[in-house]
Amino acid sequence: MTPFQQASFFASAAKAADLPPEGGPEIAFAGRSNVGKSSAINALTDRRRLAFVSKTPGRTQMINFFDLGGAGWLVDLPGYGYAKVPQELREGWEELVGGYLARRGSLAGVVALVDARHPLTAHDRRLLEWLRPRALPCLVLLTKSDKLQRRERLRVLERVRRELAEAAIAAQAMLFSSSSRDGVEEARALLEGWLRDAGPGARNKRPPAKGKSTGG
């Protein structure tokens, strides 16, 4: 059984003071509201309801931590970019998520989930640009790829990879579908490689100075 298949819920944090102590590598999942983040986490962990799947965008308001069998942590960040969320809540999420991404020393990599039908929106680009100074491993998962024809899927993947290269953003891109399980095994193997590469020493990495929030 792989680390991701041993995932179990550990804790939720509604504010920075609630974050659990650092220890062991963490892989954070970030994406726009309703991009399929919870479904992707459930697919990668082979669970049906490890992460709650809501039909209401913007519902998840906390950072959720999942223990990966002692190998590290999966961190589910609140979705961004949903306009109907009250401004006060958006600002609170920005402070919480922005602070986590900027200062968390045990952060070993980020998975940016992007809808394959609407790739690299302004919010997605802002997140990727904002992560650049940290120089962390980054994977762009093009979710809901099963909604596209095969030829279109390949065109989208090529386009996203080209745009990332042109913007000098050091991120890999991969097609992904929690429904058809396209890319599930490949993504899981890559992320577990991040955990092995980071190891327990990830918590000793010195984070950079505080940056600006990603917004959403």
N, CA, C and O of each residue as an XYZ file, in Angstrom:
864
protein
N       0.851     -1.197      0.000
C       0.000      0.000      0.000
C       0.888      1.248      0.000
O       1.837      1.341      0.778
N       0.575      2.195     -0.870
C       1.381      3.399     -0.995
C       0.997      4.412      0.081
O      -0.065      4.285      0.689
N       1.853      5.430      0.332
C       1.511      6.449      1.333
C       0.160      7.111      1.081
O      -0.605      7.322      2.022
N      -0.143      7.443     -0.173
C      -1.407      8.116     -0.450
C      -2.593      7.206     -0.133
O      -3.651      7.688      0.271
N      -2.428      5.918     -0.309
C      -3.511      4.987     -0.015
C      -3.683      4.752      1.482
O      -4.643      4.107      1.903
N      -2.754      5.275      2.292
C      -2.868      5.187      3.742
C      -3.393      6.486      4.350
O      -3.396      6.644      5.571
N      -3.833      7.407      3.510
C      -4.239      8.732      3.981
C      -5.395      8.654      4.975
O      -6.337      7.881      4.800
N      -5.301      9.468      6.014
C      -6.376      9.580      6.991
C      -6.451     11.026      7.463
O      -5.431     11.706      7.570
N      -7.653     11.484      7.742
C      -7.830     12.866      8.187
C      -7.107     13.088      9.509
O      -7.129     12.238     10.400
N      -6.453     14.275      9.620
C      -5.716     14.591     10.841
C      -6.269     15.825     11.545
O      -6.594     15.768     12.731
N      -6.379     16.940     10.823
C      -6.819     18.176     11.475
C      -7.257     19.200     10.445
O      -6.898     19.107      9.271
N      -8.038     20.184     10.893
C      -8.442     21.320     10.068
C      -7.989     22.607     10.745
O      -7.917     22.685     11.972
N      -7.686     23.610      9.936
C      -7.244     24.897     10.470
C      -8.037     26.016      9.803
O      -8.040     26.144      8.579
N      -8.707     26.821     10.619
C      -9.477     27.957     10.111
C      -8.674     29.241     10.169
O      -9.039     30.236      9.541
N      -7.575     29.226     10.924
C      -6.688     30.387     11.018
C      -5.268     29.893     11.244
O      -5.051     28.735     11.603
N      -4.301     30.785     11.030
C      -2.891     30.391     11.097
C      -2.527     29.756     12.437
O      -1.719     28.828     12.488
N      -3.118     30.249     13.512
C      -2.802     29.721     14.836
C      -3.242     28.272     15.004
O      -2.769     27.577     15.904
N      -4.155     27.812     14.132
C      -4.667     26.448     14.236
C      -3.823     25.437     13.456
O      -4.045     24.232     13.572
N      -2.853     25.914     12.660
C      -2.049     24.991     11.855
C      -1.277     24.038     12.768
O      -0.718     24.472     13.775
N      -1.239     22.750     12.432
C      -0.473     21.816     13.275
C       1.018     22.116     13.182
O       1.463     22.728     12.212
N       1.798     21.691     14.180
C       3.247     21.916     14.142
C       3.865     21.297     12.897
O       3.403     20.266     12.406
N       4.914     21.937     12.393
C       5.576     21.412     11.206
C       6.358     20.151     11.557
O       6.920     20.035     12.646
N       6.383     19.212     10.618
C       7.115     17.974     10.824
C       6.826     17.014      9.694
O       5.712     16.499      9.592
N       7.799     16.763      8.848
C       7.587     15.904      7.698
C       7.099     16.695      6.501
O       6.476     17.743      6.672
N       7.368     16.216      5.286
C       7.014     16.954      4.070
C       5.513     17.048      3.845
O       4.768     16.110      4.129
N       5.083     18.187      3.335
C       3.672     18.423      3.042
C       3.503     18.728      1.555
O       4.273     19.496      0.979
N       2.497     18.123      0.946
C       2.135     18.416     -0.438
C       0.769     19.081     -0.427
O      -0.222     18.487     -0.004
N       0.728     20.324     -0.898
C      -0.509     21.097     -0.853
C      -1.238     21.025     -2.192
O      -0.613     21.051     -3.253
N      -2.558     20.935     -2.131
C      -3.428     20.921     -3.308
C      -4.194     22.239     -3.356
O      -4.909     22.587     -2.417
N      -4.037     22.964     -4.455
C      -4.682     24.268     -4.604
C      -5.402     24.326     -5.943
O      -4.959     23.715     -6.915
N      -6.507     25.058     -5.998
C      -7.222     25.186     -7.255
C      -8.452     26.041     -7.098
O      -8.892     26.315     -5.981
N      -9.011     26.467     -8.221
C     -10.227     27.251     -8.194
C     -11.370     26.429     -7.612
O     -11.366     25.200     -7.685
N     -12.346     27.120     -7.034
C     -13.526     26.437     -6.527
C     -14.198     25.645     -7.646
O     -14.314     26.122     -8.775
N     -14.637     24.437     -7.320
C     -15.354     23.577     -8.256
C     -14.473     23.035     -9.383
O     -14.986     22.664    -10.440
N     -13.148     22.983     -9.172
C     -12.246     22.468    -10.204
C     -12.109     20.953    -10.122
O     -11.523     20.333    -11.010
N     -12.649     20.350     -9.057
C     -12.547     18.908     -8.889
C     -11.430     18.495     -7.953
O     -10.907     17.385     -8.046
N     -11.064     19.403     -7.042
C      -9.944     19.136     -6.131
C     -10.251     17.977     -5.184
O      -9.435     17.068     -5.028
N     -11.420     18.007     -4.556
C     -11.774     16.940     -3.626
C     -11.867     15.589     -4.341
O     -11.427     14.570     -3.809
N     -12.436     15.585     -5.538
C     -12.533     14.341     -6.300
C     -11.148     13.812     -6.658
O     -10.921     12.603     -6.642
N     -10.222     14.716     -6.982
C      -8.861     14.301     -7.312
C      -8.178     13.693     -6.096
O      -7.503     12.670     -6.208
N      -8.350     14.316     -4.938
C      -7.748     13.787     -3.712
C      -8.317     12.402     -3.401
O      -7.577     11.493     -3.024
N      -9.619     12.246     -3.558
C     -10.228     10.941     -3.309
C      -9.708      9.888     -4.277
O      -9.487      8.741     -3.888
N      -9.512     10.267     -5.531
C      -8.992      9.317     -6.524
C      -7.554      8.925     -6.210
O      -7.194      7.751     -6.302
N      -6.737      9.898     -5.841
C      -5.322      9.627     -5.563
C      -5.140      8.782     -4.311
O      -4.158      8.049     -4.195
N      -6.074      8.878     -3.379
C      -5.973      8.115     -2.132
C      -6.807      6.839     -2.159
O      -6.830      6.082     -1.188
N      -7.497      6.604     -3.285
C      -8.381      5.442     -3.411
C      -9.460      5.423     -2.330
O      -9.805      4.368     -1.797
N      -9.982      6.598     -2.020
C     -11.078      6.722     -1.053
C     -12.262      7.378     -1.739
O     -12.099      8.131     -2.700
N     -13.433      7.092     -1.246
C     -14.634      7.670     -1.848
C     -15.004      9.002     -1.220
O     -15.530      9.887     -1.895
N     -14.725      9.149      0.092
C     -15.144     10.377      0.771
C     -14.090     10.877      1.754
O     -14.436     11.419      2.803
N     -12.816     10.704      1.432
C     -11.785     11.253      2.311
C     -11.887     12.772      2.327
O     -11.903     13.395      3.389
N     -11.957     13.359      1.132
C     -12.187     14.804      0.996
C     -13.651     14.998      0.603
O     -14.159     14.307     -0.280
N     -14.314     15.927      1.254
C     -15.740     16.140      1.012
C     -15.969     16.807     -0.337
O     -15.403     17.865     -0.613
N     -16.791     16.200     -1.171
C     -17.119     16.755     -2.487
C     -18.423     17.528     -2.377
O     -19.474     16.955     -2.090
N     -18.348     18.823     -2.605
C     -19.529     19.674     -2.513
C     -19.921     20.194     -3.886
O     -19.062     20.496     -4.715
N     -21.237     20.295     -4.122
C     -21.725     20.872     -5.366
C     -21.830     22.398     -5.257
O     -22.188     23.077     -6.219
N     -21.515     22.919     -4.080
C     -21.575     24.365     -3.855
C     -20.162     24.929     -3.869
O     -19.421     24.729     -2.907
N     -19.758     25.639     -4.944
C     -18.403     26.207     -4.998
C     -18.146     27.149     -3.835
O     -19.037     27.883     -3.407
N     -16.901     27.120     -3.320
C     -16.522     28.021     -2.252
C     -16.901     27.551     -0.867
O     -16.747     28.292      0.104
N     -17.401     26.314     -0.761
C     -17.866     25.852      0.543
C     -16.706     25.554      1.496
O     -16.787     25.870      2.683
N     -15.629     24.948      0.986
C     -14.499     24.613      1.843
C     -13.792     25.889      2.284
O     -13.322     26.659      1.447
N     -13.715     26.115      3.593
C     -13.170     27.356      4.107
C     -11.962     27.147      5.004
O     -11.427     28.115      5.544
N     -11.516     25.902      5.176
C     -10.408     25.613      6.063
C      -9.319     24.841      5.329
O      -9.559     24.249      4.277
N      -8.123     24.857      5.899
C      -7.035     24.012      5.409
C      -7.156     22.671      6.113
O      -7.172     22.612      7.343
N      -7.240     21.602      5.347
C      -7.389     20.265      5.903
C      -6.104     19.467      5.723
O      -5.535     19.428      4.633
N      -5.655     18.835      6.794
C      -4.430     18.033      6.787
C      -4.777     16.549      6.859
O      -5.616     16.128      7.655
N      -4.105     15.758      6.000
C      -4.281     14.318      5.993
C      -2.920     13.646      6.180
O      -1.952     13.978      5.496
N      -2.864     12.708      7.107
C      -1.636     11.973      7.389
C      -1.454     10.883      6.336
O      -2.362     10.084      6.106
N      -0.286     10.848      5.697
C      -0.003      9.856      4.660
C       0.798      8.688      5.244
O       1.883      8.359      4.765
N       0.250      8.082      6.269
C       0.868      6.906      6.850
C       2.242      7.127      7.421
O       3.059      6.207      7.455
N       2.512      8.354      7.877
C       3.808      8.667      8.448
C       4.838      9.128      7.434
O       5.931      9.545      7.816
N       4.510      9.060      6.137
C       5.456      9.457      5.091
C       5.419     10.954      4.824
O       6.319     11.494      4.182
N       4.397     11.619      5.307
C       4.235     13.046      5.055
C       2.773     13.419      5.204
O       1.995     12.709      5.841
N       2.410     14.551      4.601
C       1.059     15.088      4.769
C       0.506     15.572      3.435
O       1.230     16.138      2.615
N      -0.777     15.342      3.232
C      -1.507     15.922      2.114
C      -2.287     17.090      2.700
O      -2.974     16.938      3.710
N      -2.182     18.255      2.069
C      -2.818     19.458      2.600
C      -3.804     20.000      1.561
O      -3.413     20.393      0.462
N      -5.062     20.014      1.921
C      -6.143     20.463      1.041
C      -6.461     21.922      1.358
O      -6.994     22.239      2.422
N      -6.125     22.806      0.414
C      -6.337     24.243      0.619
C      -7.714     24.671      0.117
O      -8.241     24.067     -0.817
N      -8.301     25.699      0.719
C      -9.597     26.202      0.247
C      -9.515     26.650     -1.211
O      -8.489     27.167     -1.653
N     -10.591     26.450     -1.946
C     -10.631     26.879     -3.337
C     -10.622     28.382     -3.463
O     -11.045     29.088     -2.548
N     -10.140     28.882     -4.597
C     -10.075     30.326     -4.816
C     -10.839     30.703     -6.082
O     -11.163     29.849     -6.908
N     -11.116     31.983     -6.216
C     -11.680     32.487     -7.462
C     -13.182     32.398     -7.594
O     -13.704     32.584     -8.693
N     -13.907     32.118     -6.504
C     -15.364     32.052     -6.620
C     -15.967     33.379     -6.184
O     -15.915     33.734     -5.007
N     -16.536     34.105     -7.128
C     -16.954     35.495     -6.914
C     -18.084     35.635     -5.906
O     -18.186     36.675     -5.254
N     -18.950     34.612     -5.751
C     -20.125     34.754     -4.897
C     -19.820     34.608     -3.412
O     -20.692     34.830     -2.572
N     -18.586     34.235     -3.087
C     -18.205     34.160     -1.682
C     -18.094     35.582     -1.137
O     -17.496     36.435     -1.792
N     -18.654     35.864      0.048
C     -18.568     37.225      0.620
C     -17.130     37.719      0.714
O     -16.210     36.944      0.975
N     -16.949     39.028      0.497
C     -15.604     39.618      0.494
C     -14.861     39.339      1.800
O     -13.658     39.080      1.785
N     -15.555     39.390      2.903
C     -14.909     39.157      4.196
C     -14.319     37.747      4.265
O     -13.212     37.550      4.766
N     -15.073     36.772      3.755
C     -14.569     35.404      3.754
C     -13.389     35.258      2.816
O     -12.414     34.584      3.147
N     -13.465     35.895      1.622
C     -12.361     35.812      0.668
C     -11.081     36.367      1.268
O     -10.005     35.797      1.088
N     -11.199     37.487      1.986
C     -10.018     38.084      2.591
C      -9.428     37.179      3.670
O      -8.210     37.076      3.809
N     -10.305     36.526      4.427
C      -9.826     35.609      5.453
C      -9.103     34.423      4.848
O      -8.073     33.988      5.364
N      -9.641     33.893      3.748
C      -8.999     32.769      3.074
C      -7.650     33.198      2.504
O      -6.672     32.453      2.574
N      -7.606     34.411      1.935
C      -6.357     34.898      1.356
C      -5.255     34.960      2.404
O      -4.119     34.558      2.152
N      -5.603     35.468      3.583
C      -4.615     35.574      4.649
C      -4.147     34.194      5.099
O      -2.954     33.971      5.302
N      -5.102     33.263      5.254
C      -4.772     31.916      5.719
C      -3.942     31.156      4.685
O      -2.871     30.639      5.002
N      -4.438     31.090      3.453
C      -3.762     30.308      2.415
C      -2.465     30.982      1.977
O      -1.447     30.316      1.794
N      -2.504     32.315      1.810
C      -1.297     33.028      1.412
C      -0.193     32.872      2.436
O       0.971     32.679      2.083
N      -0.562     32.956      3.717
C       0.428     32.791      4.771
C       0.996     31.388      4.789
O       2.198     31.201      4.981
N       0.139     30.404      4.591
C       0.607     29.012      4.572
C       1.604     28.789      3.436
O       2.685     28.241      3.658
N       1.249     29.208      2.231
C       2.118     28.978      1.075
C       3.425     29.757      1.164
O       4.457     29.303      0.668
N       3.384     30.926      1.795
C       4.579     31.758      1.864
C       5.551     31.313      2.940
O       6.765     31.410      2.767
N       5.016     30.821      4.056
C       5.880     30.640      5.218
C       6.013     29.203      5.720
O       6.821     28.947      6.612
N       5.266     28.286      5.192
C       5.312     26.918      5.712
C       6.619     26.245      5.308
O       6.817     25.935      4.134
N       7.500     26.019      6.255
C       8.816     25.470      5.960
C       8.802     24.027      5.518
O       9.704     23.593      4.801
N       7.781     23.261      5.936
C       7.730     21.847      5.588
C       7.001     21.598      4.268
O       6.814     20.448      3.871
N       6.590     22.664      3.589
C       5.924     22.512      2.294
C       6.923     21.973      1.277
O       7.935     22.614      0.992
N       6.636     20.792      0.730
C       7.573     20.118     -0.177
C       7.156     20.181     -1.631
O       7.942     19.816     -2.505
N       5.945     20.632     -1.920
C       5.483     20.706     -3.298
C       4.035     21.142     -3.354
O       3.308     21.044     -2.365
N       3.614     21.629     -4.522
C       2.248     22.126     -4.702
C       1.641     21.502     -5.947
O       2.267     21.461     -7.006
N       0.418     21.020     -5.808
C      -0.365     20.537     -6.944
C      -1.398     21.605     -7.269
O      -2.275     21.894     -6.454
N      -1.298     22.189     -8.450
C      -2.252     23.204     -8.901
C      -3.263     22.531     -9.820
O      -2.904     22.070    -10.903
N      -4.502     22.470     -9.405
C      -5.536     21.820    -10.198
C      -6.217     22.837    -11.099
O      -6.683     23.881    -10.643
N      -6.266     22.516    -12.383
C      -6.789     23.427    -13.409
C      -7.785     22.655    -14.266
O      -7.487     21.547    -14.712
N      -8.949     23.220    -14.499
C      -9.960     22.583    -15.349
C      -9.440     22.507    -16.784
O      -9.127     23.533    -17.388
N      -9.348     21.306    -17.324
C      -8.818     21.120    -18.676
C      -9.648     21.842    -19.728
O      -9.148     22.151    -20.809
N     -10.907     22.110    -19.421
C     -11.780     22.803    -20.384
C     -11.558     24.309    -20.363
O     -11.929     25.003    -21.309
N     -10.952     24.820    -19.288
C     -10.695     26.254    -19.149
C      -9.310     26.438    -18.539
O      -9.191     26.923    -17.414
N      -8.273     26.058    -19.260
C      -6.934     26.017    -18.662
C      -6.295     27.382    -18.442
O      -6.421     28.299    -19.253
N      -5.604     27.476    -17.310
C      -4.798     28.636    -16.949
C      -5.574     29.951    -17.017
O      -5.295     30.822    -17.840
N      -6.551     30.063    -16.129
C      -7.272     31.325    -15.973
C      -6.342     32.335    -15.298
O      -5.225     31.997    -14.905
N      -6.811     33.563    -15.172
C      -6.002     34.592    -14.514
C      -5.660     34.185    -13.080
O      -4.548     34.433    -12.613
N      -6.612     33.560    -12.382
C      -6.358     33.115    -11.015
C      -5.290     32.016    -10.992
O      -4.414     32.012    -10.128
N      -5.372     31.090    -11.945
C      -4.382     30.009    -12.014
C      -2.986     30.572    -12.266
O      -2.016     30.170    -11.623
N      -2.899     31.493    -13.195
C      -1.604     32.094    -13.517
C      -1.043     32.858    -12.316
O       0.158     32.831    -12.048
N      -1.928     33.530    -11.612
C      -1.495     34.298    -10.452
C      -0.904     33.375     -9.394
O       0.127     33.689     -8.800
N      -1.549     32.245     -9.158
C      -1.026     31.283     -8.190
C       0.350     30.787     -8.601
O       1.270     30.762     -7.783
N       0.500     30.391     -9.861
C       1.771     29.842    -10.335
C       2.879     30.894    -10.292
O       4.010     30.592     -9.911
N       2.554     32.119    -10.679
C       3.548     33.180    -10.620
C       3.941     33.472     -9.178
O       5.110     33.711     -8.875
N       2.960     33.450     -8.305
C       3.214     33.761     -6.914
C       4.093     32.703     -6.246
O       4.859     33.011     -5.334
N       3.977     31.445     -6.708
C       4.771     30.354     -6.137
C       6.210     30.352     -6.634
O       7.070     29.703     -6.039
N       6.479     31.072     -7.719
C       7.793     31.013     -8.360
C       8.962     31.238     -7.394
O       9.930     30.478     -7.441
N       8.911     32.261     -6.512
C      10.061     32.501     -5.633
C      10.399     31.338     -4.704
O      11.545     31.204     -4.276
N       9.426     30.505     -4.392
C       9.699     29.392     -3.482
C      10.444     28.252     -4.165
O      11.072     27.429     -3.500
N      10.373     28.205     -5.480
C      11.100     27.185     -6.259
C      10.790     25.771     -5.771
O      11.683     24.927     -5.688
N       9.540     25.523     -5.453
C       9.114     24.195     -5.020
C       8.682     23.365     -6.227
O       8.287     23.928     -7.248
N       8.751     22.031     -6.128
C       8.167     21.201     -7.179
C       6.696     21.561     -7.356
O       5.979     21.762     -6.376
N       6.254     21.640     -8.595
C       4.863     22.015     -8.867
C       4.314     21.144     -9.992
O       4.974     20.931    -11.008
N       3.109     20.650     -9.796
C       2.421     19.843    -10.805
C       1.087     20.492    -11.136
O       0.278     20.742    -10.244
N       0.854     20.766    -12.422
C      -0.434     21.269    -12.880
C      -1.257     20.066    -13.341
O      -0.941     19.433    -14.348
N      -2.302     19.764    -12.598
C      -3.189     18.659    -12.966
C      -4.369     19.219    -13.760
O      -5.149     20.018    -13.242
N      -4.493     18.803    -14.997
C      -5.585     19.265    -15.850
C      -6.785     18.353    -15.623
O      -6.932     17.322    -16.279
N      -7.637     18.749    -14.687
C      -8.740     17.906    -14.249
C      -9.878     17.862    -15.270
O      -9.964     18.684    -16.182
N     -10.744     16.868    -15.076
C     -11.941     16.680    -15.915
C     -11.563     16.485    -17.377
O     -12.311     16.874    -18.274
N     -10.401     15.882    -17.617
C      -9.936     15.678    -18.997
C     -10.858     14.741    -19.770
O     -10.858     14.751    -21.001
N     -11.642     13.931    -19.062
C     -12.556     13.007    -19.741
C     -13.691     13.748    -20.442
O     -14.396     13.165    -21.266
N     -13.871     15.024    -20.123
C     -14.933     15.821    -20.761
C     -14.534     16.266    -22.169
O     -15.361     16.800    -22.908
N     -13.277     16.051    -22.542
C     -12.778     16.456    -23.853
C     -12.502     15.238    -24.727
O     -12.217     14.150    -24.228
N     -12.592     15.438    -26.033
C     -12.193     14.386    -26.969
C     -10.686     14.200    -26.891
O      -9.955     15.113    -26.504
N     -10.223     12.998    -27.265
C      -8.804     12.686    -27.127
C      -7.915     13.716    -27.826
O      -6.911     14.151    -27.262
N      -8.273     14.103    -29.029
C      -7.445     15.052    -29.770
C      -7.385     16.400    -29.059
O      -6.334     17.039    -29.000
N      -8.533     16.824    -28.518
C      -8.578     18.101    -27.806
C      -7.775     18.024    -26.509
O      -7.102     18.986    -26.138
N      -7.841     16.888    -25.822
C      -7.055     16.721    -24.592
C      -5.573     16.921    -24.879
O      -4.884     17.624    -24.140
N      -5.089     16.314    -25.933
C      -3.672     16.416    -26.275
C      -3.301     17.844    -26.669
O      -2.204     18.310    -26.359
N      -4.213     18.540    -27.352
C      -3.958     19.936    -27.719
C      -3.865     20.815    -26.482
O      -2.996     21.682    -26.390
N      -4.765     20.586    -25.532
C      -4.753     21.371    -24.297
C      -3.469     21.118    -23.524
O      -2.846     22.059    -23.030
N      -3.068     19.862    -23.414
C      -1.845     19.530    -22.685
C      -0.633     20.194    -23.328
O       0.217     20.751    -22.631
N      -0.553     20.136    -24.649
C       0.567     20.765    -25.360
C       0.563     22.270    -25.152
O       1.611     22.880    -24.938
N      -0.620     22.864    -25.215
C      -0.736     24.317    -25.046
C      -0.293     24.746    -23.656
O       0.462     25.707    -23.513
N      -0.758     24.037    -22.627
C      -0.408     24.399    -21.248
C       1.088     24.244    -21.017
O       1.717     25.108    -20.407
N       1.655     23.154    -21.498
C       3.101     22.961    -21.343
C       3.881     24.064    -22.048
O       4.898     24.535    -21.540
N       3.403     24.474    -23.218
C       4.078     25.545    -23.948
C       3.977     26.869    -23.196
O       4.956     27.608    -23.103
N       2.795     27.168    -22.659
C       2.607     28.417    -21.934
C       3.436     28.451    -20.650
O       3.969     29.498    -20.285
N       3.546     27.324    -19.972
C       4.376     27.260    -18.777
C       5.841     27.511    -19.125
O       6.544     28.231    -18.417
N       6.291     26.909    -20.221
C       7.681     27.094    -20.637
C       7.945     28.536    -21.042
O       8.982     29.100    -20.692
N       7.008     29.141    -21.783
C       7.182     30.519    -22.217
C       7.210     31.486    -21.043
O       7.881     32.517    -21.093
N       6.472     31.147    -19.978
C       6.436     31.997    -18.788
C       7.562     31.645    -17.817
O       7.667     32.232    -16.740
N       8.401     30.684    -18.203
C       9.520     30.236    -17.353
C       9.033     29.772    -15.987
O       9.673     30.027    -14.967
N       7.883     29.081    -15.978
C       7.348     28.508    -14.750
C       7.742     27.036    -14.705
O       7.338     26.253    -15.565
N       8.516     26.669    -13.721
C       9.036     25.301    -13.624
C       7.979     24.380    -13.021
O       8.051     24.016    -11.847
N       7.003     24.013    -13.837
C       5.933     23.124    -13.383
C       5.681     22.056    -14.439
O       5.749     22.326    -15.638
N       5.394     20.862    -13.991
C       4.983     19.808    -14.897
C       3.481     19.899    -15.108
O       2.767     20.447    -14.268
N       2.995     19.365    -16.228
C       1.563     19.355    -16.503
C       1.145     17.951    -16.897
O       1.887     17.234    -17.569
N      -0.052     17.565    -16.471
C      -0.517     16.209    -16.697
C      -2.038     16.199    -16.832
O      -2.730     16.896    -16.090
N      -2.562     15.415    -17.773
C      -3.998     15.232    -17.897
C      -4.480     14.361    -16.743
O      -3.778     13.452    -16.299
N      -5.704     14.654    -16.258
C      -6.185     13.938    -15.075
C      -7.708     13.877    -15.094
O      -8.382     14.841    -15.459
N      -8.227     12.732    -14.698
C      -9.674     12.594    -14.535
C      -9.952     11.636    -13.394
O      -9.518     10.484    -13.419
N     -10.672     12.109    -12.400
C     -11.038     11.235    -11.287
C     -12.097     10.226    -11.714
O     -12.231      9.171    -11.095
N     -12.854     10.541    -12.774
C     -13.904      9.635    -13.252
C     -13.324      8.476    -14.066
O     -13.619      7.313    -13.790
N     -12.506      8.792    -15.063
C     -11.911      7.748    -15.903
C     -10.594      7.226    -15.340
O     -10.046      6.236    -15.823
N     -10.089      7.921    -14.291
C      -8.813      7.600    -13.634
C      -7.619      7.829    -14.559
O      -6.541      7.271    -14.350
N      -7.821      8.643    -15.568
C      -6.724      9.038    -16.439
C      -5.706      9.835    -15.630
O      -6.049     10.865    -15.050
N      -4.467      9.375    -15.585
C      -3.396     10.094    -14.911
C      -3.288      9.849    -13.417
O      -2.373     10.372    -12.779
N      -4.196      9.068    -12.839
C      -4.187      8.875    -11.380
C      -2.915      8.175    -10.919
O      -2.237      8.655    -10.010
N      -2.592      7.053    -11.533
C      -1.406      6.306    -11.110
C      -0.131      7.114    -11.337
O       0.765      7.123    -10.493
N      -0.056      7.792    -12.485
C       1.139      8.579    -12.810
C       1.326      9.732    -11.822
O       2.435      9.982    -11.348
N       0.230     10.432    -11.518
C       0.324     11.557    -10.581
C       0.703     11.073     -9.189
O       1.540     11.679     -8.521
N       0.093      9.999     -8.762
C       0.393      9.476     -7.428
C       1.861      9.077     -7.307
O       2.499      9.365     -6.295
N       2.400      8.416     -8.330
C       3.806      8.013     -8.299
C       4.722      9.232     -8.232
O       5.715      9.224     -7.505
N       4.389     10.284     -8.992
C       5.201     11.496     -8.990
C       5.197     12.152     -7.616
O       6.250     12.537     -7.107
N       4.017     12.282     -7.015
C       3.901     12.957     -5.722
C       4.578     12.164     -4.611
O       5.174     12.750     -3.708
N       4.492     10.863     -4.668
C       5.170     10.066     -3.657
C       6.682     10.138     -3.835
O       7.429      9.959     -2.873
N       7.136     10.399     -5.055
C       8.555     10.666     -5.277
C       8.967     11.963     -4.603
O      10.072     12.058     -4.067
N       8.087     12.972     -4.623
C       8.372     14.228     -3.913
C       8.559     13.961     -2.424
O       9.466     14.509     -1.797
N       7.701     13.123     -1.864
C       7.800     12.811     -0.438
C       9.134     12.145     -0.118
O       9.787     12.479      0.870
N       9.525     11.207     -0.960
C      10.806     10.518     -0.727
C      11.971     11.487     -0.851
O      12.910     11.439     -0.056
N      11.914     12.369     -1.848
C      13.015     13.319     -2.052
C      13.126     14.316     -0.905
O      14.225     14.701     -0.504
N      11.971     14.728     -0.384
C      11.981     15.715      0.702
C      12.391     15.069      2.013
O      13.274     15.567      2.711
N      11.744     13.954      2.346
C      12.081     13.248      3.569
C      11.790     14.088      4.805
O      11.239     15.183      4.693
N      12.154     13.588      5.979
C      11.891     14.305      7.232
C      12.551     15.670      7.289
O      12.089     16.548      8.017
N      13.639     15.867      6.523
C      14.360     17.140      6.573
C      13.590     18.308      6.011
O      14.037     19.448      6.133
N      12.419     18.056      5.385
C      11.642     19.156      4.803
C      11.265     20.181      5.851
O      11.190     21.372      5.549
N      11.026     19.745      7.075
C      10.605     20.693      8.108
C      11.731     21.641      8.505
O      11.491     22.656      9.159
N      12.961     21.311      8.111
C      14.094     22.155      8.468
C      14.419     23.187      7.392
O      15.306     24.020      7.580
N      13.705     23.137      6.264
C      13.952     24.103      5.203
C      13.488     25.489      5.648
O      12.392     25.642      6.186
N      14.303     26.461      5.427
C      13.961     27.826      5.826
C      13.069     28.470      4.782
O      13.477     28.595      3.628
N      11.859     28.884      5.152
C      10.954     29.513      4.186
C      11.419     30.917      3.833
O      12.114     31.557      4.621
N      11.040     31.400      2.651
C      11.420     32.752      2.256
C      10.585     33.793      2.978
O       9.685     33.457      3.747
N      10.887     35.041      2.728
C      10.132     36.134      3.344
C       8.696     36.097      2.865
O       8.392     35.555      1.803
N       7.832     36.673      3.652
C       6.405     36.683      3.341
C       6.142     37.399      2.021
O       6.689     38.469      1.754
N       5.268     36.768      1.181
C       4.904     37.371     -0.101
C       3.478     37.845     -0.067
O       2.837     37.860      0.984
N       2.984     38.232     -1.222
C       1.615     38.700     -1.311
C       0.681     37.523     -1.454
O       1.088     36.439     -1.872
N      -0.580     37.740     -1.105
C      -1.566     36.686     -1.163
C      -1.906     36.355     -2.606
O      -1.731     37.171     -3.510
N      -2.408     35.105     -2.802
C      -2.789     34.659     -4.145
C      -4.125     35.250     -4.569
O      -4.389     35.369     -5.765
N      -4.946     35.609     -3.648
C      -6.250     36.164     -3.995
C      -7.239     35.073     -4.326
O      -6.899     33.890     -4.316
N      -8.477     35.472     -4.624
C      -9.496     34.535     -5.002
C     -10.826     34.936     -4.451
O     -11.820     34.245     -4.676
